Amino acid sequence: MGQLFDVIRQLVAEERYIVGQHASERLEERDIMEWQAVAGMEDGELIAERPDAMPNPAVEVRESLPDGTEYKAVWSHLRQTGVAKLVTVHFLNGD
């Protein structure tokens, strides 16, 4: 476990990522800036790896805001284009 996470984290570090419409809306709703979700990948903790997720393999990552608030970010790997995609974010308390 962790190979897919490593691939996605590397793509994000190389700025080879996109933010989906759903993720963009969730970021705005939850007052999380895109850069925070991107920066959070560096020290993020893998929660789950879903290599068989459809339509793209995905990882769930525990990330933290500067104030210590933890949230889950779901990133997928778009293999055809070789980029990572931020799918959604939500607070771990269910919001």
Secondary structure, DSSP 8 states (H G I E B T S, - for coil): --HHHHHHHHHHHTT-EEE-HHHHHHHHHTT--HHHHHHHHHH-EEEEEETT-SSS-EEEEEEE-TTS-EEEEEEEEETTTTEEEEEEEEETT--
